[in-house]
Amino acid sequence: MDESRLREWYRPRGLLPVGAGTVVTADSVLAETGDRLMRDTGLDCLPAPDC
């Protein structure tokens, strides 16, 4: 998807209904954001894949 297509659907603070999403701000720390998403989705409780 190119930049012009992204601009078509982007809405500043275009939030999902209450409780359906998480806002990740530009100043979020990558590792902390990843950890938060893993906890919020329950993926932190799954065993690591055997790659």
Secondary structure, DSSP 8 states (H G I E B T S, - for coil): --HHHHHHH--TT---STTS-----TT--HHHHHHHHHHHHTGGGS-----
